[in-house]
Amino acid sequence: MVSATELRSGKGYRDENFPVASRLIHPRHRGIILAFYNFVRTADDIADHASLSPREKLAHLDSLERSLLGSSDTNREGAVLRAKLRERKFSPQHAQDLLQAFRLDVTKLRYGNWEELIDYCRYSAMPVGRFVLDVHGESRAIWPANDALCAALQIINHLQDCAADYRNLDRVYLPLDRLAAAGLGVEALGEPHAGPALRACLRELATRTGVLLQDSRPFAGQVVDARLALEIAVIQNLAEELVEMLKRRDPLSERVHLGKASVVALGAAGIAKHVFSRLFRRMPKFRKASQQ
């Protein structure tokens, strides 16, 4: 069996839609976060691999988990992350939760409703933010805001890639009940353009994702570590813009991704909003006066 490393797509942390261990993160935390990323990226590439059978994918994911837990050193990414976790005395649970999501990617190709999709995000997205919070020593009391943001990021990705996921992997993350309510089957995702009914369905899902982002808006302000708070503020601002784009554009025929210039501008705006918000909260007299 080829190694998991050989199955990597070549995609790295700089290629992701949202920042991963950017320079905003303190250097002492970047190593373990990147080790976590490399482990997760490897598992993701295995689950999406074009030439592996479902049985082979699951075998590779099991092998990754054995390396993570220490019963094997077959996979470098698992062994590296295991060592980093041991240094910090962290549990491997967040990584194991993500492996569960990748197993679902192999075995579960449809989601019946929004609740099923959010349950998938419980494994596919929320553990990423929870891990980063644990690395920074943040309180688990702020997990609900993290979970809302991470779920929103995951669903944004699903909406952006809904056509490619269907055409290339026969996966449909759009809730089937919402497609049915629009009078559609999954075959609509194989069309070159989204018709009016599918556009309305996608807008509805983007709007619902926007509600998650409303729930996550206080998140950056709840984080103690100032540098991590800035990164979260950047991600929040990027996500809000992408949701608005998804309401306007057709992901079957139009690009619904941000260019580098937009990422920089929106990131700077996110930082500015966060800094102003923190300053405003620290000026109670000014705040009271402005509210009168």
C-alpha positions in Angstrom: 0.0 0.0 0.0 1.4 3.4 -0.9 2.0 5.8 1.9 -0.5 8.5 2.8 2.0 11.2 1.9 2.1 9.9 -1.7 -1.6 10.4 -1.9 -1.4 14.1 -1.1 -2.9 16.4 -3.7 -0.2 19.0 -3.4 -2.5 21.5 -1.8 -0.9 23.3 1.2 -2.0 25.6 3.9 -1.4 28.7 1.8 -4.0 27.4 -0.7 -6.9 27.3 1.6 -9.9 29.6 1.4 -9.3 30.9 4.9 -6.0 31.7 6.8 -4.3 28.7 8.4 -1.7 29.6 11.1 -1.1 33.0 9.5 1.6 35.4 10.7 -1.0 36.7 13.1 -0.6 33.5 15.2 2.3 33.5 17.7 5.3 31.5 16.4 5.2 29.2 19.4 1.8 27.9 18.3 2.3 27.7 14.5 4.3 24.4 14.6 1.6 22.3 16.2 -1.2 24.0 14.2 0.6 23.2 11.0 1.3 19.6 12.1 -2.5 19.3 12.7 -3.2 20.9 9.3 -0.9 18.5 7.5 -2.5 15.5 9.2 -6.0 16.8 8.3 -5.0 17.8 4.7 -3.6 14.3 4.2 -6.8 12.6 5.4 -8.9 15.0 3.2 -6.9 14.2 0.1 -7.3 10.5 0.8 -11.1 10.8 1.1 -11.2 12.8 -2.1 -8.7 10.7 -4.1 -10.0 9.9 -7.6 -8.5 6.4 -8.1 -8.9 4.8 -4.6 -11.8 2.6 -3.9 -13.9 3.3 -0.8 -12.3 0.3 0.9 -8.8 1.6 0.2 -9.7 5.0 1.4 -11.0 3.7 4.7 -7.9 1.5 5.1 -5.6 4.5 4.6 -7.6 6.6 7.1 -7.4 3.7 9.6 -3.6 3.6 9.1 -3.4 7.4 9.7 -5.3 6.9 13.0 -2.9 4.2 14.1 0.1 6.5 13.5 -1.7 9.2 15.4 -2.3 6.9 18.4 1.1 5.4 18.4 0.4 1.8 17.4 2.2 2.4 14.1 4.7 4.8 12.5 3.6 4.1 9.0 2.4 7.6 8.3 4.7 10.5 8.9 1.9 13.0 9.3 0.3 11.0 12.1 3.6 10.4 13.8 4.6 14.1 13.7 1.2 15.3 15.1 1.4 12.6 17.8 4.8 13.9 18.9 3.5 17.5 18.9 0.5 16.6 20.9 2.6 14.7 23.4 4.8 17.8 23.9 1.7 19.8 24.9 0.0 16.9 26.7 -3.0 17.2 24.4 -5.5 14.5 23.5 -5.8 13.3 19.9 -9.6 13.6 20.1 -10.0 16.6 17.8 -7.9 14.8 15.1 -9.9 11.7 15.6 -13.2 13.6 15.2 -11.9 14.9 11.9 -11.1 11.4 10.7 -14.7 10.5 11.5 -15.8 13.2 9.1 -13.5 11.9 6.3 -14.9 8.4 6.8 -18.3 10.0 6.3 -17.1 11.6 3.1 -16.3 8.1 1.9 -19.5 6.4 3.0 -22.3 9.0 3.2 -22.9 10.9 0.0 -26.2 12.6 0.8 -27.6 14.7 3.7 -31.3 14.8 4.2 -31.7 18.1 6.0 -30.0 21.0 7.7 -29.7 19.1 11.0 -27.8 16.3 9.3 -25.5 18.8 7.7 -24.7 20.5 11.0 -24.0 17.1 12.6 -21.5 16.5 9.8 -19.9 19.9 10.6 -19.6 18.7 14.2 -16.9 16.3 13.0 -15.7 18.0 9.8 -15.2 21.6 11.0 -15.8 22.4 14.6 -12.8 20.3 15.9 -10.5 22.5 13.9 -11.4 25.7 15.8 -11.6 23.8 19.1 -8.1 22.5 18.6 -6.7 26.0 17.9 -8.5 27.3 21.0 -7.0 24.5 23.1 -3.6 25.3 21.7 -4.0 28.9 22.9 -5.3 27.9 26.3 -8.7 29.5 25.7 -11.8 28.6 27.7 -14.1 25.9 26.3 -17.0 28.2 27.3 -16.5 30.0 24.0 -16.9 26.8 21.9 -20.5 27.6 20.8 -19.2 30.7 19.0 -16.4 28.8 17.5 -18.7 26.0 16.4 -21.0 28.5 14.6 -18.1 30.0 12.7 -16.6 26.7 11.8 -19.9 25.3 10.6 -20.4 28.4 8.5 -17.0 28.1 6.9 -17.7 24.5 6.1 -21.1 25.2 4.5 -19.7 28.1 2.5 -17.2 25.6 1.1 -20.0 23.2 0.3 -22.0 25.9 -1.5 -19.0 27.1 -3.4 -18.1 23.6 -4.6 -21.6 22.1 -4.9 -21.2 21.4 -8.6 -17.7 20.0 -8.4 -18.6 17.8 -5.5 -21.5 16.3 -7.4 -19.7 15.9 -10.7 -16.4 14.6 -9.4 -17.3 12.8 -6.2 -21.1 12.2 -6.4 -21.3 14.0 -3.1 -24.2 16.3 -2.3 -24.0 18.3 0.9 -27.0 20.5 0.0 -29.9 19.2 2.2 -32.1 17.0 0.1 -35.3 18.4 1.7 -34.4 21.9 0.5 -33.8 20.7 -3.0 -37.1 18.8 -2.9 -38.9 21.8 -1.7 -37.6 23.7 -4.7 -38.8 20.8 -7.0 -35.3 19.7 -7.7 -33.2 16.5 -7.6 -29.5 16.3 -7.2 -29.1 16.2 -11.0 -29.7 19.9 -11.1 -26.1 20.3 -9.8 -24.8 18.7 -13.0 -26.2 21.5 -15.2 -23.9 24.2 -16.7 -26.0 26.9 -15.0 -28.2 27.0 -12.0 -31.9 27.7 -12.9 -34.1 30.0 -10.9 -35.3 27.3 -8.5 -31.7 26.2 -7.7 -30.6 29.8 -7.4 -33.4 30.4 -4.8 -32.4 27.2 -2.9 -28.7 28.3 -2.8 -29.7 31.8 -1.6 -31.8 30.2 1.1 -28.9 28.1 2.3 -26.5 31.1 2.1 -28.9 33.1 4.2 -29.1 30.4 6.8 -25.3 30.2 6.8 -25.4 34.0 7.5 -27.4 33.3 10.6 -24.5 31.1 11.9 -22.1 34.0 11.2 -24.4 36.3 13.2 -24.0 33.8 16.1 -20.2 33.8 15.7 -19.8 37.6 15.5 -18.9 38.0 19.2 -16.3 35.2 18.9 -13.2 37.3 18.3 -14.1 39.5 21.3 -14.4 36.5 23.6 -10.9 35.3 22.8 -8.1 36.3 25.3 -5.1 35.9 23.0 -5.0 39.1 21.0 -3.2 37.6 18.0 -5.7 34.8 17.7 -8.6 37.2 18.1 -7.3 39.2 15.1 -7.1 36.0 13.0 -10.7 35.1 13.9 -11.8 38.7 13.1 -10.2 38.3 9.6 -11.9 35.0 9.0 -15.2 36.3 10.2 -15.0 39.2 7.7 -14.0 37.0 4.8 -16.8 34.6 5.5 -19.4 37.3 5.7 -18.3 38.6 2.3 -18.4 35.1 0.8 -22.0 34.6 2.0 -23.0 37.8 0.3 -21.3 36.6 -2.9 -23.1 33.3 -2.7 -26.5 35.1 -2.5 -25.6 37.0 -5.8 -23.7 34.5 -7.9 -24.2 31.1 -9.5 -21.6 28.7 -8.2 -22.3 26.3 -11.1 -21.1 28.9 -13.6 -19.4 31.7 -11.8 -16.4 32.0 -9.5 -17.4 32.4 -5.9 -14.0 32.8 -4.4 -12.1 35.9 -3.2 -9.0 37.1 -5.1 -5.8 37.9 -3.2 -6.4 41.7 -3.3 -9.9 41.2 -1.8 -8.6 38.9 0.9 -6.0 41.5 1.9 -8.5 44.3 1.9 -11.2 42.4 3.8 -8.6 41.0 6.2 -7.5 44.5 7.0 -11.1 45.7 7.4 -11.7 42.8 9.8 -8.7 43.7 11.9 -9.8 47.3 12.0 -13.3 46.5 13.1 -12.0 44.2 15.8 -9.5 46.7 17.1 -12.1 49.5 17.2 -14.6 47.2 18.9 -12.1 46.4 21.7 -11.2 50.0 22.2 -14.9 51.0 22.3 -15.5 48.4 25.0 -12.7 49.8 27.1 -14.2 53.3 27.0 -17.3 53.0 29.2 -17.8 56.7 29.6 -17.7 57.3 25.9 -20.0 54.4 25.2 -22.6 55.6 27.7 -22.4 59.1 26.3 -22.9 57.8 22.7 -25.9 55.8 23.8 -27.8 58.8 25.3 
